[in-house]
Amino acid sequence: MTKDKKNMCMRLKLSKLISFSATAFFVCTYIPIFCSGILILIPLRFLKLFSKDLFKRTTQIIGGFVARSCLWTAFSSAIIYGKENIPVNRGNVVYICSHQSFFDIPAFLGWVDNRARFVARENLYRIPFLRGWLKALRCFPVGRRATREEIKRFDLLTDALRENDVIVIFPEGTRSRTAELGEFKTSAFRPARKSQSTIVPVLIQGSRNILPRGKKTIRPSRVSITIGEPVEYNDYCDIIPAGLADMFQKKIASLNRVSD
């Protein structure tokens, strides 16, 4: 075996060792943090009896810490660009976000906007403890198929936005296997159009490197989050759904900062 091949084998073994160690550390440290967060939130539900706003703020603080811990315990970090574009003091906001990994949600909650509610696949509600967090974060369960019933579920998002909520939607509908953006579903823009929301484009990069789709081991990485300029309702109200999906796909693609 040549010297180059030996070096390559050594680097491969070292990479596997680092990945295995990071995964073991993540499982041993983050799962207890995740479960503890749920156990803390259970008695805090009584705060609703006194102040719904206090309960919401407390949930956001705990959720933000647990979200950041998800990346920290994976020996990963996040860097955010365009922070000035986050509408921190406004409601009725829809973040249209690219989707690469399970780590996208904790990255968003921990570093972008901990007020956000997410659209989550209904099968995730079958997982113990995760179901508790999804409920605590007031997520919206949806199915994979765009049936009439599913489209009606999106009306719940419209109602929430009209009450000044902040919602994150992944218009690709599923995690991308590559760095390329998938096709944006036109139904993803229905709630924003009906509630005349402000839409903010977001590009998340690097999360796929932590846990690629189909893989079971973690690779420490840095997540890059780029926030685009908000688009007001008056600037997109005359655009048809297909055109809106295409417009935001191009906007998010233009936010690219790193090569994959």
C-alpha positions in Angstrom: 0.0 0.0 0.0 1.4 3.4 -1.0 1.9 6.2 1.5 -1.0 8.3 0.0 -3.4 5.3 0.4 -2.3 4.8 4.0 -2.9 8.5 4.7 -6.3 8.3 3.1 -7.2 5.2 5.2 -6.0 6.9 8.3 -8.1 10.0 7.6 -11.1 7.9 6.8 -10.8 6.0 10.1 -10.3 9.2 12.0 -13.4 10.7 10.4 -15.5 7.7 11.3 -14.1 7.8 14.9 -15.0 11.5 15.2 -18.5 10.8 13.8 -19.2 7.9 16.1 -17.9 9.8 19.1 -20.0 12.9 18.3 -23.1 10.7 17.8 -22.6 9.0 21.1 -22.1 12.3 22.9 -25.2 13.8 21.3 -27.4 10.8 22.3 -26.1 10.8 25.9 -26.4 14.5 26.4 -29.1 16.0 24.2 -31.8 13.4 24.8 -31.8 14.1 28.6 -31.9 17.8 27.8 -34.8 17.3 25.4 -36.8 15.1 27.8 -36.1 17.5 30.7 -37.5 20.3 28.7 -40.8 18.5 28.3 -40.9 17.6 32.0 -40.4 21.3 32.9 -43.1 22.4 30.5 -45.7 20.1 31.9 -46.2 22.0 35.2 -45.7 25.3 33.5 -49.0 24.7 31.6 -50.7 26.0 34.8 -49.3 29.4 33.9 -52.0 29.6 31.3 -54.5 30.0 34.0 -52.9 33.2 35.1 -51.2 34.6 32.0 -51.2 33.1 28.5 -48.5 35.6 27.4 -46.2 34.6 30.3 -46.7 30.9 29.4 -45.9 31.7 25.8 -42.7 33.7 26.6 -41.5 31.0 29.1 -42.1 28.3 26.5 -40.1 30.4 23.9 -37.2 30.8 26.3 -37.0 27.1 27.2 -37.6 26.1 23.5 -34.8 28.4 22.4 -32.3 26.9 24.9 -33.2 23.3 24.0 -32.9 24.2 20.3 -29.4 25.7 20.7 -28.4 22.7 22.8 -29.3 20.5 19.9 -26.5 22.0 17.8 -24.1 22.5 20.7 -24.3 18.8 21.8 -23.7 17.8 18.1 -20.4 19.9 18.3 -21.9 22.2 15.8 -22.7 25.9 15.6 -24.7 28.4 13.6 -23.9 31.8 12.0 -26.7 34.1 10.9 -26.6 36.7 8.1 -29.2 39.4 7.5 -30.3 39.5 11.1 -31.6 43.0 10.5 -34.3 41.5 8.3 -36.0 39.6 11.1 -39.3 41.3 12.0 -38.8 40.9 15.7 -41.6 43.2 16.8 -44.2 42.2 14.3 -46.7 39.4 13.9 -48.5 37.9 10.9 -45.2 36.8 9.5 -44.5 33.7 7.3 -40.9 32.5 7.0 -40.4 30.6 3.8 -37.4 28.4 4.5 -35.2 25.9 2.7 -35.1 22.4 4.2 -32.1 20.1 4.4 -32.1 18.4 7.8 -33.8 17.7 11.1 -31.4 20.3 12.5 -33.1 23.1 10.5 -35.8 23.6 13.1 -33.5 23.8 16.2 -31.2 26.1 14.1 -34.1 28.4 13.3 -35.6 28.4 16.8 -32.2 28.9 18.5 -30.8 31.6 16.2 -33.6 33.3 14.2 -37.0 33.6 15.9 -38.1 31.6 18.9 -41.7 32.8 18.5 -42.1 30.6 15.4 -44.6 27.9 14.9 -43.9 25.1 12.4 -45.8 22.9 10.0 -44.9 19.3 10.9 -45.7 16.0 9.4 -48.5 14.3 11.4 -46.5 11.0 11.7 -44.0 12.8 13.9 -46.8 13.1 16.5 -46.5 9.4 17.0 -43.0 9.7 18.6 -43.1 9.9 22.4 -41.7 13.1 23.9 -41.3 14.6 20.4 -45.1 14.8 20.3 -44.9 16.8 23.6 -42.5 19.3 22.1 -44.5 19.7 18.9 -47.6 20.5 21.0 -45.6 22.8 23.3 -44.3 24.7 20.2 -47.9 24.7 18.9 -47.0 23.1 15.6 -49.5 22.3 12.9 -49.8 18.7 11.9 -50.1 18.0 8.1 -50.0 15.0 5.9 -47.8 14.4 2.9 -50.5 14.5 0.2 -52.2 17.7 -0.9 -55.7 16.5 -0.4 -58.7 18.8 0.1 -58.6 17.9 3.8 -54.9 18.9 4.0 -55.6 22.2 2.2 -58.3 22.9 4.7 -55.8 22.3 7.5 -53.8 25.2 6.1 -56.8 27.4 7.0 -55.8 26.9 10.6 -52.5 28.6 9.7 -54.4 31.5 8.2 -56.4 31.9 11.4 -53.2 31.9 13.5 -51.5 34.5 11.2 -54.6 36.7 11.5 -54.0 36.6 15.3 -50.4 37.8 14.7 -48.6 34.5 15.0 -45.3 33.8 13.3 -45.1 30.6 11.2 -42.3 28.8 9.4 -43.2 26.8 6.2 -40.8 24.5 4.3 -42.2 24.9 0.8 -40.2 21.9 -0.6 -42.4 19.7 1.6 -39.5 17.4 2.6 -35.8 17.5 3.3 -33.6 17.9 0.2 -31.0 15.1 -0.4 -28.6 17.6 -2.1 -27.7 21.3 -1.7 -30.1 22.1 -4.5 -33.5 23.5 -3.7 -36.4 21.3 -4.5 -39.7 22.4 -6.2 -41.7 24.8 -4.1 -45.3 23.8 -3.6 -47.8 26.5 -4.4 -50.0 25.5 -1.4 -47.3 26.6 1.0 -48.1 30.2 0.1 -51.9 29.9 0.6 -51.9 30.9 4.3 -49.8 34.0 3.6 -52.0 35.2 0.7 -55.2 34.7 2.7 -54.0 36.5 5.8 -52.0 39.2 3.8 -48.8 38.3 5.7 -45.3 39.5 5.4 -43.2 36.8 3.8 -39.5 36.4 4.8 -37.2 34.1 2.6 -34.7 32.1 4.6 -31.8 29.9 3.3 -30.3 27.3 5.7 -27.0 25.7 4.6 -24.7 23.2 6.3 -27.3 21.4 8.4 -27.3 18.6 5.9 -23.7 18.0 6.7 -24.5 17.3 10.4 -26.9 14.5 9.6 -27.4 13.8 5.9 -30.7 12.2 5.0 -30.5 8.5 5.3 -27.5 8.6 7.6 -27.4 7.7 11.3 -24.2 9.3 12.5 -23.5 12.9 13.2 -20.7 15.0 11.7 -19.9 18.3 13.4 -20.4 21.2 11.1 -21.4 24.9 11.0 -24.9 25.9 9.9 -25.2 29.1 7.9 -28.6 30.9 8.1 -29.3 33.8 5.7 -32.4 36.0 6.1 -33.6 37.8 3.0 -35.5 41.0 2.9 -39.2 40.8 4.0 -41.8 41.0 1.2 -45.0 42.8 2.1 -48.4 41.7 0.9 -48.8 44.6 -1.5 -45.7 43.5 -3.3 -46.9 40.1 -4.1 -50.8 40.2 -4.0 -51.1 40.3 -7.8 -48.8 37.4 -8.4 -50.5 34.0 -9.1 -49.5 31.1 -6.8 -47.2 29.4 -9.3 -45.4 32.7 -9.9 -45.1 33.3 -6.2 -43.5 29.9 -5.6 -41.1 30.5 -8.5 -40.3 34.0 -7.2 -39.4 32.9 -3.7 -37.4 29.9 -4.9 -35.3 32.4 -6.8 -35.0 34.7 -3.9 -33.9 31.9 -1.6 -31.4 30.6 -4.2 -29.9 34.1 -4.5 -29.1 34.1 -0.7 -26.4 31.4 -1.3 -23.3 32.2 0.6 -21.4 28.9 0.9 -20.4 26.2 -1.6 -21.5 22.7 -0.8 
